[in-house]
Amino acid sequence: MTTTKARKKPNGPVALVAAGPGDPDLLTLRAAALLRDAEYIVVDADAAEVAAVHASPEAEVIIAVSASGLPLEHAERAKLVIDAAKEGKRTVRLIAGDPVVDGTLLHEAGALRKAKVVFEVAPGVSDITGVPAYAGFGLTGGRTRQIRVIDANDTELVWSELINPRVTHVFLEGADQAVEIAAKLLGAEADPRTPIAITRRGTTVDQRTIVGTLGDIAAIVKSAKQAGPGVVVVGEVVAQREKLDWFEVKALFGWRVLIPRTQENASPIMSMLRRHGAVPMEVATISVEPPRTPQQIDRAIHGLVSGRFEWIGFTSVNAVRAIREKLQEYGLDARSFAGLKVAAVGEATVDALIEFGVRPDLVPPTDQTTSALLEEWPPYDSLTDPINRVFLPRADIATDTLVAGLNELGWEVEDVTAYRTVRAAPPPAETREAIKTGGFDAVLFTSSSTVRNLVGIAGKPHHSTVVACIGPQTAKTAEEHGLRVDVMADTSTIHALVESLAAHGEVLRAAALETGEGTWRPSRRRPAARRKVT
């Protein structure tokens, strides 16, 4: 009698991925693909944000820290990766910074090789080039033709060998030793006028760069009162910053911006804010629910299909979503709009309709408000319009302004509750505290309901927080709730709102630089008095 052994389950693939200097967008295409495909990710705490951006929602992400918050030992991290691989999981070890340069790769790969686990390496953007690029200078140029990378913790450096104006010296992890580095270079007879730059949290919105010379950097560091790991660059190339600085001069650089949102997708506004250097944060203020009695919307949908209406008007994404879901409930699709004229207001509303396969016939050309929509809406003409009815699917709290305006134009309006807006649950305690104590630099209100609901669930934003409103009606509601409106969009669009806030931020920045204040973030400039509307 012969027996066969059970075939051993093959190991899952393992990838050692470099997270780069900090900005999740600087990941290589290969690294991003590996993270999207991974089932199990072991990540250093400093690279957790990179994992959050690129990992699949189904992936198990383990931050390599102990219960006390300290980094796990190398052997403990390696065991997590090896065990996951032996269970057949697609595993990524996401390593902060550049493991090819700092020597981490040797230790990580060595443990896998010893365990006979096959792996691949996905290198990334290095701190050596990435941080200076974001700090506003290159590493060569002018007389400088060489680069020397130095471990700031090397105790056997011969400092006299580092005195060469034709070489740029990059000290990794040297930020907290910058004063000592400058002193040792000066002791080796370096020119006191040699430029030096210290950059912490490079490539992130928390990046801060201190620039000086070897002779005065000690006093500058003392005044700046900054601490933490970072990169130090010594050499003439630092002077390029006067022409090439592009990151830290963004209008909203480092601003924490609160977006009280409805159920609408806030991704576009968040992307626009990030392009200006801001750190956006969403807080849900409204929960959308079906109407309590669906008979009215059911009758309206039947009328839509049977040709009862000449027009249908959408004033929100939620209205589009409600009608789309109701049509799908009956097995219908966008073809139900055939022969129907469609009006819409708001960029997101128009986008939602187009995604559904419906291109609106009427959209305000500038301001995306119901008043602007009314100005464009044609009056009823019995000679050209066979039907005089308009279907308006809206929220239960919608105002009567649009209905009254259409009635004056001769239209018979069927104003139907397509959905109900319910105030969302309060945000976490730390978020509420930040709202009330000035932890946010700005808040963007995109509708009157976002004002009412944010104040209702979290309280009034601190008086130091810049309040930006999308249009006059939203601004009026903010003022009624005791807020001072600092910014109002030129036109009632998301793009105009963000650009108006950025312009306001640029004004604050210019004023701060002129007075030598050094910071233009409202959260860093908080007086004691409460905001009052006069």
Residue pairs with C-beta under 8 A, 6 or more apart in sequence:
9 88
10 88
11 85
11 86
11 88
11 117
11 118
12 39
12 40
12 84
12 85
12 86
12 87
12 88
12 89
12 90
12 91
13 85
13 90
13 91
13 118
13 119
13 120
14 81
14 85
14 91
14 92
14 93
14 112
14 117
14 118
14 119
14 120
15 34
15 38
15 91
15 92
15 93
15 119
15 120
15 121
15 122
16 93
16 95
16 99
16 105
16 108
16 109
16 112
16 119
16 120
16 121
16 122
17 31
17 34
17 35
17 92
17 93
17 94
17 95
17 122
17 124
18 28
18 31
18 95
18 97
18 98
18 99
18 100
18 122
18 123
18 124
18 125
19 27
19 31
19 43
19 44
19 46
19 47
19 50
19 94
19 95
19 96
19 97
19 124
20 26
20 27
20 50
20 97
20 98
20 124
20 125
20 126
20 130
20 203
21 97
21 98
21 125
21 126
21 127
21 130
21 131
21 134
21 202
21 203
22 46
22 49
22 50
22 201
22 202
22 203
22 204
23 130
23 134
23 203
23 204
24 49
24 50
24 52
24 53
24 54
26 124
26 125
26 130
26 203
27 35
27 50
27 54
27 124
27 125
28 122
28 123
28 124
28 125
30 122
31 54
31 122
31 124
32 54
34 92
34 122
35 41
35 50
35 51
35 54
35 55
35 56
35 59
35 92
35 94
36 54
36 55
36 56
37 56
37 90
38 55
38 56
38 59
38 90
38 91
38 92
39 58
39 59
39 60
39 84
39 89
39 90
39 91
40 59
40 60
40 62
40 84
40 89
40 90
40 91
40 92
41 51
41 55
41 59
41 60
41 61
41 62
41 91
41 92
41 93
41 94
42 62
42 64
42 77
42 80
42 81
42 84
42 91
42 92
42 93
42 94
43 50
43 51
43 61
43 62
43 63
43 64
43 93
43 94
44 63
44 64
44 71
44 94
44 95
44 96
45 63
45 64
45 65
45 71
45 96
46 96
46 97
47 94
47 95
47 96
47 97
48 61
48 63
50 94
51 61
51 94
52 61
55 61
62 80
64 71
64 72
64 76
64 77
64 80
65 71
65 72
66 72
72 80
74 107
74 108
74 111
75 111
77 93
77 108
78 108
78 111
78 112
78 115
81 91
81 93
81 111
81 112
81 117
82 111
82 112
82 115
82 117
84 91
85 91
85 112
85 117
86 117
93 108
95 104
95 105
95 108
97 104
97 127
98 123
98 124
98 125
98 126
98 127
98 128
99 105
99 108
100 121
100 123
100 126
101 126
101 127
101 128
101 149
101 172
102 172
105 121
109 119
109 121
112 118
112 119
127 172
127 202
127 231
128 139
128 147
128 149
128 170
128 172
128 231
129 139
130 202
130 203
131 199
131 202
131 203
131 230
131 231
132 138
132 139
132 170
132 197
132 199
132 231
132 233
132 237
134 199
134 202
134 203
134 207
134 247
135 197
135 199
135 202
135 207
135 209
135 233
135 241
135 245
135 247
135 248
136 209
136 240
136 241
136 244
136 245
136 246
136 247
136 248
137 197
137 233
137 237
137 238
137 239
137 240
137 241
137 244
138 237
138 240
138 244
139 147
139 168
139 170
139 233
139 235
139 237
140 146
140 147
140 168
140 237
141 236
141 237
141 240
142 236
142 237
143 165
143 166
143 236
144 165
144 166
144 167
144 168
144 235
144 236
144 237
145 166
145 167
146 164
146 166
146 167
146 168
147 167
147 168
147 170
148 162
148 167
148 168
148 169
148 170
149 170
149 172
150 157
150 162
150 169
150 170
150 171
150 172
150 174
151 171
151 172
151 173
152 171
152 172
152 173
152 174
152 177
152 181
152 232
153 173
157 184
159 184
159 185
159 187
159 188
160 188
160 189
162 169
162 185
162 188
162 190
162 234
163 185
163 188
163 189
163 190
165 191
165 194
165 235
165 236
167 235
168 233
168 234
168 235
168 236
168 237
169 233
169 234
169 235
170 231
170 232
170 233
171 177
171 178
171 181
171 231
171 232
171 233
171 234
172 231
173 229
173 230
173 231
174 181
174 198
174 230
174 231
174 232
175 198
175 199
175 200
175 226
175 228
175 229
175 230
175 231
175 232
176 227
176 228
176 229
176 230
177 232
178 196
178 198
178 210
178 217
178 221
178 232
179 217
179 218
179 221
181 196
181 232
181 234
182 196
182 214
182 215
182 217
182 218
183 218
185 194
185 214
185 234
186 192
186 214
186 215
190 214
191 214
192 213
192 214
192 215
193 213
193 214
193 215
194 213
194 214
194 234
194 235
194 236
195 211
195 212
195 213
195 234
195 235
195 236
195 237
195 238
195 239
196 211
196 212
196 213
196 214
196 217
196 232
196 233
196 234
196 238
197 209
197 210
197 211
197 232
197 233
197 238
197 241
198 209
198 210
198 211
198 217
198 221
198 226
198 230
198 231
198 232
199 207
199 208
199 209
199 210
199 230
199 231
199 232
199 233
200 206
200 207
200 208
200 209
200 226
200 228
200 229
200 230
201 207
201 208
201 228
201 230
202 230
202 231
203 247
205 253
205 254
205 277
205 278
205 279
206 254
207 247
207 248
208 224
208 226
208 248
209 241
209 248
210 217
210 220
210 221
210 224
210 226
211 220
211 238
211 241
212 220
212 221
214 234
247 253
247 277
249 509
250 276
250 277
251 276
251 277
251 502
251 503
251 505
251 506
251 509
252 273
252 276
252 277
252 278
252 441
252 442
252 501
252 502
252 505
253 276
253 277
253 278
254 277
254 278
254 279
254 521
255 277
255 278
255 279
255 441
255 442
255 505
255 521
255 522
255 523
256 278
256 279
256 281
256 434
256 439
256 440
256 441
256 442
256 523
257 273
257 278
257 279
257 280
257 281
257 440
257 441
257 442
257 443
257 444
257 501
258 280
258 281
258 283
258 435
258 440
258 442
258 443
258 444
258 461
258 465
259 266
259 269
259 270
259 273
259 280
259 281
259 282
259 283
259 443
259 444
259 446
260 283
260 285
260 443
260 444
260 445
260 446
260 450
260 451
260 453
260 454
261 282
261 283
261 284
261 285
261 286
261 446
261 450
262 285
262 286
262 288
262 316
262 317
262 318
262 421
262 446
262 447
262 449
262 450
263 284
263 286
263 287
263 288
263 317
263 318
263 321
264 316
264 317
264 318
264 348
265 317
265 348
266 280
266 282
268 347
268 348
268 494
269 280
269 444
269 446
269 494
269 497
269 498
270 280
270 282
272 494
272 495
272 498
273 280
273 498
274 280
276 498
276 501
276 502
276 505
278 441
278 442
281 431
281 440
283 427
283 431
283 454
283 458
284 424
284 425
284 427
285 423
285 424
285 449
285 450
285 453
285 454
285 457
286 421
286 422
286 423
286 424
286 449
286 450
286 453
287 421
287 422
287 423
287 424
287 425
288 318
288 321
288 419
288 420
288 421
288 422
289 419
289 420
289 421
289 422
290 322
290 419
290 420
291 297
291 396
291 417
291 418
291 419
291 420
292 420
296 416
296 417
297 322
297 326
297 393
297 416
297 417
297 418
298 326
300 391
300 393
300 414
300 416
301 323
301 326
301 327
301 330
302 308
303 309
303 389
303 391
303 414
304 312
304 336
304 337
304 340
304 391
305 332
305 336
307 339
307 387
308 387
308 389
308 391
309 340
309 387
309 389
309 390
309 391
309 414
310 340
310 341
310 385
310 386
310 387
310 388
310 389
310 390
311 340
311 341
311 342
311 343
311 389
311 390
311 391
311 411
312 323
312 337
312 340
312 341
312 342
312 343
312 390
312 391
312 392
312 393
313 342
313 343
313 344
313 345
313 373
313 390
313 391
313 392
313 402
314 320
314 323
314 342
314 343
314 344
314 345
314 349
314 353
314 360
314 393
315 344
315 345
315 346
315 349
315 370
315 373
315 392
315 394
315 398
315 402
316 346
316 349
316 394
316 395
317 346
317 348
317 349
317 352
318 395
318 418
318 419
318 421
319 349
319 393
319 394
319 395
319 418
319 419
320 349
320 352
320 353
320 356
321 352
321 419
322 393
322 418
322 419
323 393
323 418
324 356
326 418
327 333
327 336
333 357
334 356
334 357
334 358
337 358
341 361
341 362
342 353
342 358
342 359
342 360
342 361
342 362
343 360
343 361
343 362
343 363
343 373
343 377
344 350
344 353
344 360
344 362
344 363
345 363
345 364
345 368
345 369
345 370
345 372
345 373
346 368
347 368
347 493
347 494
347 495
348 494
350 360
350 363
353 359
353 360
362 373
362 376
362 377
363 373
363 376
364 372
364 373
364 375
364 376
365 376
366 372
366 491
367 471
367 491
367 492
367 493
368 491
368 492
368 493
369 471
369 473
369 492
370 399
370 401
370 402
370 405
371 401
372 492
373 402
374 401
374 402
374 405
374 406
374 409
377 405
377 406
377 409
378 409
379 409
379 410
379 411
380 388
380 409
380 410
380 411
381 410
382 388
388 410
388 411
388 412
389 411
389 412
389 413
389 414
390 406
390 411
390 412
390 413
390 414
391 414
391 416
392 402
392 403
392 406
392 413
392 414
392 415
392 416
393 416
393 418
394 415
394 416
394 417
394 418
395 417
395 418
395 419
395 420
395 421
396 417
396 419
396 420
396 421
397 421
397 449
398 415
400 415
403 413
403 415
406 413
407 413
421 449
423 453
423 456
423 457
424 453
424 457
425 457
426 432
426 457
426 458
427 435
427 457
427 458
431 458
432 458
432 459
433 439
434 440
435 443
435 454
435 458
435 459
435 461
435 462
435 465
436 458
436 459
436 460
436 461
436 462
437 462
438 462
438 463
438 464
438 465
438 522
438 523
438 526
439 462
439 523
440 461
440 462
440 465
440 523
441 465
441 466
441 521
441 522
441 523
442 465
442 466
442 467
442 468
442 487
442 501
442 505
442 522
443 454
443 461
443 465
443 466
443 467
443 468
444 468
444 470
444 497
444 498
444 501
445 451
445 454
445 467
445 468
445 469
445 470
445 474
445 477
445 478
446 470
446 474
446 494
446 497
447 470
447 474
448 473
448 474
448 476
448 477
450 474
451 469
451 474
451 477
451 478
451 481
451 483
452 477
452 481
454 461
455 481
460 481
460 482
460 483
460 531
461 467
461 483
462 526
462 531
463 484
463 527
463 529
463 530
463 531
463 532
464 522
464 523
464 525
464 526
464 527
464 531
465 522
465 523
466 486
466 487
466 501
466 504
466 505
466 522
467 478
467 483
467 484
467 485
467 486
467 487
468 485
468 486
468 487
468 488
468 489
468 497
468 500
468 501
468 504
469 475
469 478
469 485
469 487
469 488
469 489
469 497
470 488
470 489
470 492
470 493
470 494
470 496
470 497
471 488
471 489
471 492
472 488
475 485
475 488
478 485
479 485
479 533
482 531
482 532
482 533
483 531
483 533
484 531
484 532
484 533
486 504
487 497
487 500
487 501
487 504
488 500
489 496
489 497
489 499
489 500
490 496
490 500
505 520
508 520
508 522
509 520
511 517
511 520
512 518
512 519
512 520
513 520
517 525
519 525
